[in-house]
Structure formats: C-alpha cells, structure tokens
Amino acid sequence: MISQALLWDRHGQQMELDPYPESFQRWDAQAGESIDEPIRTLLQDVERVLSVKVAWVDLRALNTNVVLDVEYDDGRHAIVRAPNPNYAGMGPSVVKSNERIKREVGILQWLKAHSRIPVPVIRSVFDSEHPERFTAVVMEKLPGSMILNSLGAAPYAVKERFVRGLADAQVQLFQMDMPRGVGTAQAEGGRLTVIPRVMIDSSFSSSRIFDTTEEYVADLIEKASRSPPSGSPDDGARYRVLARLDAELPAIYARISTPSHRRFVLHHDDPSPMNILMDGGGNVTGGIDWEYQSVLPAALAVGYPRCIRYDGIWDPRFRCETGTRENWWLTSTEDSMTLREVYAEAIKTKDRDCWDALVQGERLRQIVEWLTFGRGYEAMEAYLNSVFPA
C-alpha cells in the first residue's frame, strides 16, 4: 500500500500528496451489504454469465463507465467494465457506449495476439440484463500500481528501467502494420480497419478518414476557425495563432516528409498516469483503458511519455494555477531531462526510423496537442512565441 505519492508542482516544488484511490467504495457482497444500481445489476450479470460467486467488490471508477475490481469467493480477481447507464442516458448514447466498449475489446484482443505489450486478457463479453442493454466486459486484473502513485518516489534507476520499458512498447507499436488513414482502429474477426476518428472530446471527433497529416491538421485548424467568439481577449489571440500556424506549418511538414514519418501507427489516446502500471522494480506491467485510440502518422503517434514531459501543453509556464492532479508532474525537471534522453536513445537503438519520427515530429505533435487539448489561445500564442521567436 502506497502511503504518499511524490509529485512536483508547476514551480518545481516537490510535494507529498495522498495517493489516488485504488478504491472509492468497498462492499462485502456476501454479507448482504446494500449495493447501489447499476453496480448491483452488473454483479448479478457477472455471476449469471460466468457461474461464479462474487465475494468482494471495489469501485475503481464511476463516470462514463462503471469499473469494478471483483474478487470471487475462490480468491481470483477480475476487472469488470461497462457503460454507466446513469451517465450515458438512453437512446443513441447507449449504442455509442456499447460500440466504444466493443472497440476496446477488439483492440485489446488484437494487441494481445500481435504484440508483447502488457494489456489485459479479455475473459468475457456480454450484454447486461439492464433494460437499456449495455455491453459489459470482464478482463484480467493486471499486476502493479498506477504510476500516478508510484513513479515519483521511485529511485532513479527504477524510473530509468520504466522509461526503457515504455520505449520498447513504443517501438512495438511503430513496427506493427496498420491500415492506412487517420482515424480510429476497429478490430473485427482478427482484422483491423480504420473508421473516422473518435475522440474523448467529441467536438474533435472526425466525420471522415484523412489520407495525410496535412489533411488532418487542416481539419483541426478549420474547427478552431469555426469556433464561436467567446467575447474575451482569447478571440484576438485565436486569429493571431491561426495566422502564425499558416506561416510555420510548411517548414514543419518539410521535416516530416519521409515514408517512415508518414507510416500509420496505433496510438493510445489516453495514456494518463492512471492508465499505465508498473511494479516495484520499474517493469511496465500494464497499459489499460484503450477505450480511445487512433491510427496516426508516425510523426504524430510516436512521442515522449507524459510522465517525463515539461514541453508543449505540459510546459509549466503555460498552465494555470489549479489544484487538479493534471497540474502536477511525476518527475523533477532534472530527472525528466535525463529520462527523455534515455527514452530517445532506447528507441534509437531499437529502430532508427522510429527515433527519427520521435525527434522530427515533436513540434507538430505539440501544435496538434494545443489545438485539441490546449488551455486557450492566449497560452498557445505564448507557446508559439517561445518556439518560433520573431
């Protein structure tokens, strides 16, 4: 059990915080404790479909999905995930939620069959008996702890081993053959196809598949240009930012013109510190929550891990002073610099083309992140001024 998580604030100060909860609520399923819907129905479905008896239940998440850590009466554990009917509502959202879960199942099964990347084994997929018929999945519980809680306090040697493990996973993703087109991967019958990109923020989801990097980025810029005015100083910054991108992008595209930069690569769209697991020795034990993933050109898909980044949208100079955990960093600025070098060198040793995409695509990746996950155009303008001095 981790007593404290070690993190760094935007001023570089080391802080000890309570770890992110591994469980938000725990029930003794055999003691007759009252369990709220939709969890009770979901547990009944698990017992019915798998012919098991649930002994203990830990609530891991309750947002768009219900995520449960279930212990059976024989001591085995499993993770149960299903859309949250109280969150998703009825009608078309039910269909979309089920599609999202089934896409995740398909990509996890595909990765398990075609890579050494540690993803959970799918144990069962079934339709719930809930009246709205949500799809539920039972999967393996992977070992290790989320790096949000464990990486900061780890010795440097453990951090280095962990980063090398992430580099190995990145090279594996780079070397896989993917269907062409910028979009979201869908696995059916062991075969991958690409559909229009489905994003966490649906306003940035796409209505079509893009053939090139330029087409995809142009669509993001068009979305930005169509945003209604907010009546704030950010409006003026937006027009200056878009004009600046129009001037800078041609030179950036020229640096990522080789086939290795343009090959299509699978990308985990939510590699947050809660979705990557490691053990005490720094071994990567799991990459979870593949609900959102994309097929992107290598220059956009190959990147530095969030946990060692102080650049782009993660540069403390351009972030607000808030108490949310996304405004904390998992490594110090000093360690992050050396760990970035370790990561890049590990990739370069394994696959020089992958390394070239990592290095040459960095500026474009930062710009795309700003366009999709940024914190306003005034902050983006300050970022552009820092990397493209007049």
N, C-alpha and C positions, 0 to 999 in steps of 0.2 A: 504494500500500500504506500503510495507516494504522499508524504505529509505536506510538502510545499512544492510549488512549481517556480522555477527560476526564470525570470523574463527581464527584458530591457525595455525602458520607455523611450520615447522619441528624443529625449535629451541624453540618452546613453547611460542612464542610471539603472543599476541592477536592482531588481525588486523581487521579493518573495511574495507570492500570491497563493491563495487556496487553489488546489488543482481543480481542473474542470471535472465535474461529477461523472463518475462511471455509471452512476445510477441516480435517477431523480425520485424514484419510489420503489419500494421492495414489498412484495406480497408473499405470504405463505399460502400457496394455492390449496394445500390440503388441510388447512386449519379453518377453512370457511371464511377467510377474510373477504370483506366486500371489495370487489374489483369493478371499476367503472367501465362503461362502454366507451369505445369499441373494443377495449382490451379483452373483456370477458368473452365476447363472441369470438374474437380471434383465437384465444386459447382453446375454446371449445372446438373450433375448426381444426386446430393443430392436433388435438387429442383424437378427434374423429378420423382424420385423414391418415395419420401416422400410427394409430393404435398405440399411443404412449400415454403416460400419466405425468402431468406437469406438477412438480413439487414446489419450485420457487420461480419467481418472475421478477426481473429487474427492468424498469422502464429506462431505456437508454435515450430515447428521443420521442417527442410528441409535437410534431409540426406538420409539414405536408405529409409525412409518413409517421406511422407508429413503428418504433423499433424496440424490440424486446430481447433481452438476454434470458433465455429459458433454460432452467435446469430440470431434467426429467428425474423421476424417482429412482433411476439407476445411477444417477450422478453425471450422466452425459449432459453437455451443454449444446445449445444451438442459438443462432440469431434468427429472429422472425421479423420480417419487414412487410408492411402493407400500407397502401394509401390510407390516410386518416379521413374517414368519411365526415367527421365533424369539421374538418378543414376544407376538404375538396368540394363539398356540396354535392349537388345532383346533376343529372343531365350529361352534357358533353364532357364536363370535367371528370366524370367517372371514367369515361372511355379514355381520355388523355392520360389519367393517372395510371390506369391499367397498362396502357401502351408504354408508359415510362418504366414501370416495373419490369415488364416483359423484355424491353430493350436491355435493361441492366442484366437480367438473367442471361440473355443471349450473348452479350459481350463477355460476361464472366466465364461462361462455358467455353467460348471461343478462346479467350486468353489462357484458360486452364489447359486447353488442348494444344495450343500453339506456342506457349512461352513458359519460362521459368519464373515469371513474375508472380509473387505470392498473393493470389486472390482466393477468396473462399470457394469451397466446393458447394454447388447447389444440391441440397438434399431433396427438396420437393417444391413444386409449384402447384397451387390450387386456387380455385375460385371460392371466396368466402361465402358462407350462408347468410351474410349480412344482406338485407333486402336490396341494397344497391349493387351487390355482386362485385365487390372489389377483389382483385387478384392478390394473393399472399405468397410469399416465398420463404422457405426455411433453408438456411445455409449454415455452413460450418462457422463456428466461432474461432477466429484466428488468435494465436498467442500474441503476447506483447502488450504494450501500452501505447496510447496515443502520444505522439511526440510533443504535443502542446504541453503535456505534463512532465515529460521525462527528458527531453533533449537538453534543455537549458542547464540543468545541474549535472549533466554527464561530463566525465573527464574529456579532455580534448581528443585523446586517442579514440574514444568511443564515438565521438562526433565524426571524426575522420573516417572511421570504418563505416558508419552510417551513410555518409555522403558518397563514399565509393559504391555502396550498395545501390543508392539512387542512380548513380551514373550507369551502373550495369543495367538497371531496368530501363533507363532512357535509351541506351544503345539497342536493347532488345526491341523496343517499340519502333525505333528508327529503321531497323533492319527487316521488319515484317512487311510483307507485300499487302498493300491496301488498295481498294478500288479508287479510281480517280474521282476527284471532285471535292470541293469544300462543303462539308455537311456533317451529319451525324451518322455514325456507323450503326447498322442493323444486321444482326446475325440470325439467319433462319436456315435450318437444315444444314448447319456447318458452313454456310456460305455467307460472305459479307457483302452487303450493298450499302450505298450511301443515299440518305434521304435529306431533304432540306434541314439545315442546322437548327437544333432545338437547344435553346439557352436557358440558364437558370432564371435570368431576367427575360421574360417572354418578349419584351419590347425589342430585344436584339435578336430574336429568332428570325430565321430567313424563310422566304416563301419559295426559294429555288436553290438549286445546287450551282455553285460557282466553279468555273473551269480553271481560273487563275487567281493568284494572290492579288493582282491589281483589281480584278472584278470584285473580289470580296471586300477589300479595303474601301473601294469606291462606294460600295453599298453602305458601309458603316458611316462614311462621310456624308452620304446623302441623307441617311437617317438623322445625323446630327444637324444638318442644314434645315431639315423639315421640322425640328422641334419647335413648339410654340414659344414665343418670347416669355420670359419669366418676369420682366419688369425690373430686373436687378442689373447691377454692373456686369454680371456674368454674360449678358446678351452681347455687349460690345466685345468682350473677350472671345466669345464664340466665333464671331466673324473674323477676328484677327487670327485666331488659331487655325481656322479652315483655310484662310489665305496663306498662312505660313506652311501648312501641310502641302498645299498645291505647289509651293515653290521647292520644298525639300524632298518630297517623295520620289521624283525621278532619279535623283542621285542614289537614294536608298535602294530602289528597285535594281539599279545597275549593279549593286554589290551582291545581289542575291539572284543571279541570272543563270547559274549552272544547274544541270539536272538534279544534282544532289540537294540543292537548295529548294527545288520545286517538287521533289518526290513527296507523295502523300503519306502522312504519319498519323497514327492514332494518338490522341491527346486526352488525358483525364482533365475535365473542365472544372473539377472541384477538389484539387489536391491540398485541401486545408490541413493545418496541423492536427485536426481531429480525425482525418481520414488516412493518415499514414501511421503505421505501427512499428515499433522496434522493441527488441529485447534489451536486457541489461548490458550485453556485450556490443551493442551497436548494430546488430544484424537487422535488416529490414524484414519484418515478419508479416507485413500485410499492407496492401493498398485496397481500401474499401470504398464503398459508395460511388460506384461507376454509373450512377443514375444519369449523369450528364457527361457526355464525352463527345469528341469531334474528330473528324478527319481533316487535317490541315496541312498546308505545305510545310516542309521540314523547317524552313526559316521561322515559321510561327510556332510549330509544335515542339521543337527542341529548345528547352530553356533551363535556366538555373532554378533550383528548388526555392520555393517561397521562404523556407526556413533560414536561408543564408543570404537573403536579398535586402539591400538597402538602396535599391535603384528604382527608377521609374515611379510607378504609383506607390511603391514601398519606401521611397526616399522620405525620411522624417521631415525634411524641410517643407514638403508639400502636403503634409497630413494635419488634420485638425487635432486639437487637444480634447480627446474624449476618453472615457473610461472603458470603452469596449476592448475586448481582447484582440481584435484585429489591429489595434494600435499599439500592440506590444510585439517585441521581436524575440526570437528564440535563441539567438546567439548575439554576442557582443559585436560591435563594428570591427574590432581587431580580428576576432575569430572568423567572422564572415568573410573577410578579405582573403585569408589563407585557405579557408574551406572552399571558396569559389575557385581558387587556383587548383586545389586538389581535385575538385569535381571536373573541371575542364581538362586537366591533364589525364585523369582516368578515362574520360571519353575519348580523348585524342589517341591514347594508347590502344584502345579497342577498335575505334573506327574514325579515321581522319575526316571522312565526309560528314559524319555526324558532328564532329567537333567544329568543322567549318560552318555548318548551319547554325550551331550554337553561337559562335563568335560573330559571324557576319549578319545574322538575323536579329541581334539583340535590340538595335534601335527600333526596327519595325515592330518587334514584339511589344516594346514599351509603348509605342504610339497606339497600337491596337488595344492594349490594356486600358490606356487612358480613354479611348473612345467608348469602351464597353463597361469598364469598372471604375472610371475616374471619379474624382471628387470635385467636379466643377471646372469650367473653362478658365477661370482666373488662375487656379492652381496649375492647370495644364499649360497655360501660357507661360507661367513662371518656369515650369519644367522645360518647355521648348527653348526658352531663353538661356537656360543653363547648358543645354546640349548643342544648341545651334547659335553660338554667340554672334552678334551682328558684326 
